[in-house]
Amino acid sequence: MSAKTVAYVPDLMDRSKVSSAAGPVTFVTRPADLLAAAEGASLVVVDLSRPGVLEVLPAIAAPTIGFGRHDDRERLAAASAAGCDRVLARSAFFAQVTDLLRPPPA
């Protein structure tokens, strides 16, 4: 079975970087859409700076990686507390995006 990556990354430039690193990605347009789309996913990627993301994180069963502003420590900590498996500053996420999102070998 191939890896399924789901993402809520509204910024188009960021989407392009995520797609380039992860291969095929299912992008959703609202945080609430993550719940259904993430079923059976091998990875979920979220932009933590967007409203509504923190509220849906506890219900996502798939491994999650979230990124946000480095100076928004409260939101990054809240994402960890809400169950986000990996929380990174935006700059750190995009510096490592290829390694973080590379699909596993078939």
Short mmCIF file of the C-alpha atoms (twelve columns), coordinates in Angstrom:
data_MODEL
# 
_entry.id   MODEL 
# 
loop_
_atom_site.group_PDB 
_atom_site.id 
_atom_site.type_symbol 
_atom_site.label_atom_id 
_atom_site.label_alt_id 
_atom_site.label_comp_id 
_atom_site.label_asym_id 
_atom_site.label_seq_id 
_atom_site.Cartn_x 
_atom_site.Cartn_y 
_atom_site.Cartn_z 
_atom_site.pdbx_PDB_model_num 
ATOM 1   C CA . MET A 1   0.000   0.000  0.000  1 
ATOM 2   C CA . SER A 2   1.356   3.426  -0.902 1 
ATOM 3   C CA . ALA A 3   1.816   6.247  1.555  1 
ATOM 4   C CA . LYS A 4   -1.031  8.720  1.796  1 
ATOM 5   C CA . THR A 5   -0.167  12.266 2.812  1 
ATOM 6   C CA . VAL A 6   -2.911  14.724 3.687  1 
ATOM 7   C CA . ALA A 7   -2.262  18.403 4.259  1 
ATOM 8   C CA . TYR A 8   -3.963  21.577 5.333  1 
ATOM 9   C CA . VAL A 9   -1.535  24.156 3.956  1 
ATOM 10  C CA . PRO A 10  -3.512  27.077 2.488  1 
ATOM 11  C CA . ASP A 11  -0.547  29.132 1.225  1 
ATOM 12  C CA . LEU A 12  0.096   28.218 -2.430 1 
ATOM 13  C CA . MET A 13  3.884   28.598 -2.236 1 
ATOM 14  C CA . ASP A 14  3.979   26.367 0.841  1 
ATOM 15  C CA . ARG A 15  1.737   23.835 -0.925 1 
ATOM 16  C CA . SER A 16  4.159   23.686 -3.800 1 
ATOM 17  C CA . LYS A 17  7.068   22.945 -1.446 1 
ATOM 18  C CA . VAL A 18  5.076   20.251 0.372  1 
ATOM 19  C CA . SER A 19  4.035   18.631 -2.920 1 
ATOM 20  C CA . SER A 20  7.598   18.635 -4.211 1 
ATOM 21  C CA . ALA A 21  8.863   16.924 -1.073 1 
ATOM 22  C CA . ALA A 22  6.060   14.455 -0.417 1 
ATOM 23  C CA . GLY A 23  4.914   13.411 -3.846 1 
ATOM 24  C CA . PRO A 24  1.145   13.048 -4.219 1 
ATOM 25  C CA . VAL A 25  -0.633  14.963 -1.470 1 
ATOM 26  C CA . THR A 26  -4.324  15.351 -0.744 1 
ATOM 27  C CA . PHE A 27  -4.827  18.992 0.218  1 
ATOM 28  C CA . VAL A 28  -7.929  20.042 2.112  1 
ATOM 29  C CA . THR A 29  -9.362  23.540 2.165  1 
ATOM 30  C CA . ARG A 30  -10.650 23.632 5.743  1 
ATOM 31  C CA . PRO A 31  -9.337  22.207 9.007  1 
ATOM 32  C CA . ALA A 32  -12.637 20.365 9.537  1 
ATOM 33  C CA . ASP A 33  -12.008 18.454 6.283  1 
ATOM 34  C CA . LEU A 34  -8.856  16.939 7.785  1 
ATOM 35  C CA . LEU A 35  -10.823 14.469 9.881  1 
ATOM 36  C CA . ALA A 36  -12.350 12.583 6.966  1 
ATOM 37  C CA . ALA A 37  -9.347  12.981 4.656  1 
ATOM 38  C CA . ALA A 38  -6.862  11.771 7.290  1 
ATOM 39  C CA . GLU A 39  -8.545  8.393  7.693  1 
ATOM 40  C CA . GLY A 40  -5.990  5.859  6.526  1 
ATOM 41  C CA . ALA A 41  -3.321  8.508  6.004  1 
ATOM 42  C CA . SER A 42  0.303   7.745  6.755  1 
ATOM 43  C CA . LEU A 43  1.018   11.435 7.470  1 
ATOM 44  C CA . VAL A 44  -0.882  14.668 8.041  1 
ATOM 45  C CA . VAL A 45  0.801   18.052 7.607  1 
ATOM 46  C CA . VAL A 46  -0.762  21.229 8.998  1 
ATOM 47  C CA . ASP A 47  -0.037  24.934 9.049  1 
ATOM 48  C CA . LEU A 48  -0.517  25.686 12.731 1 
ATOM 49  C CA . SER A 49  -0.895  29.410 12.162 1 
ATOM 50  C CA . ARG A 50  -4.333  28.935 10.601 1 
ATOM 51  C CA . PRO A 51  -7.540  29.234 12.655 1 
ATOM 52  C CA . GLY A 52  -9.272  25.973 13.522 1 
ATOM 53  C CA . VAL A 53  -6.257  23.679 13.242 1 
ATOM 54  C CA . LEU A 54  -5.616  23.259 16.967 1 
ATOM 55  C CA . GLU A 55  -9.228  22.236 17.520 1 
ATOM 56  C CA . VAL A 56  -9.111  19.282 15.103 1 
ATOM 57  C CA . LEU A 57  -5.662  17.924 16.026 1 
ATOM 58  C CA . PRO A 58  -6.872  15.747 18.943 1 
ATOM 59  C CA . ALA A 59  -9.230  13.832 16.621 1 
ATOM 60  C CA . ILE A 60  -6.605  12.963 13.995 1 
ATOM 61  C CA . ALA A 61  -5.298  9.422  14.439 1 
ATOM 62  C CA . ALA A 62  -2.534  9.612  11.801 1 
ATOM 63  C CA . PRO A 63  0.965   10.889 12.581 1 
ATOM 64  C CA . THR A 64  1.018   14.679 12.286 1 
ATOM 65  C CA . ILE A 65  3.631   17.302 11.551 1 
ATOM 66  C CA . GLY A 66  2.751   20.918 12.189 1 
ATOM 67  C CA . PHE A 67  4.629   24.094 11.457 1 
ATOM 68  C CA . GLY A 68  4.102   27.648 12.611 1 
ATOM 69  C CA . ARG A 69  5.769   30.926 13.376 1 
ATOM 70  C CA . HIS A 70  8.860   30.552 15.541 1 
ATOM 71  C CA . ASP A 71  7.778   33.416 17.781 1 
ATOM 72  C CA . ASP A 72  4.324   31.958 18.471 1 
ATOM 73  C CA . ARG A 73  5.535   29.655 21.229 1 
ATOM 74  C CA . GLU A 74  2.108   29.381 22.849 1 
ATOM 75  C CA . ARG A 75  0.536   28.034 19.652 1 
ATOM 76  C CA . LEU A 76  3.423   25.615 19.037 1 
ATOM 77  C CA . ALA A 77  3.116   24.331 22.614 1 
ATOM 78  C CA . ALA A 78  -0.671  24.070 22.263 1 
ATOM 79  C CA . ALA A 79  -0.213  21.978 19.109 1 
ATOM 80  C CA . SER A 80  2.024   19.551 20.993 1 
ATOM 81  C CA . ALA A 81  -0.491  19.383 23.817 1 
ATOM 82  C CA . ALA A 82  -3.287  18.726 21.284 1 
ATOM 83  C CA . GLY A 83  -1.467  15.669 19.953 1 
ATOM 84  C CA . CYS A 84  0.616   16.958 17.046 1 
ATOM 85  C CA . ASP A 85  3.487   14.452 16.855 1 
ATOM 86  C CA . ARG A 86  6.073   16.849 15.490 1 
ATOM 87  C CA . VAL A 87  5.918   20.618 15.895 1 
ATOM 88  C CA . LEU A 88  8.428   22.810 14.118 1 
ATOM 89  C CA . ALA A 89  9.038   26.450 13.442 1 
ATOM 90  C CA . ARG A 90  8.115   27.238 9.849  1 
ATOM 91  C CA . SER A 91  11.755  27.896 8.914  1 
ATOM 92  C CA . ALA A 92  12.904  24.583 10.398 1 
ATOM 93  C CA . PHE A 93  10.078  22.693 8.687  1 
ATOM 94  C CA . PHE A 94  10.899  24.020 5.234  1 
ATOM 95  C CA . ALA A 95  14.649  23.604 5.775  1 
ATOM 96  C CA . GLN A 96  14.001  19.869 6.365  1 
ATOM 97  C CA . VAL A 97  10.860  19.395 4.274  1 
ATOM 98  C CA . THR A 98  12.359  16.827 1.910  1 
ATOM 99  C CA . ASP A 99  13.602  14.608 4.737  1 
ATOM 100 C CA . LEU A 100 10.443  15.050 6.797  1 
ATOM 101 C CA . LEU A 101 8.006   14.245 4.010  1 
ATOM 102 C CA . ARG A 102 9.907   11.856 1.775  1 
ATOM 103 C CA . PRO A 103 7.712   8.858  1.021  1 
ATOM 104 C CA . PRO A 104 9.074   5.563  2.306  1 
ATOM 105 C CA . PRO A 105 10.686  3.279  -0.302 1 
ATOM 106 C CA . ALA A 106 8.262   0.939  -1.999 1 
# 
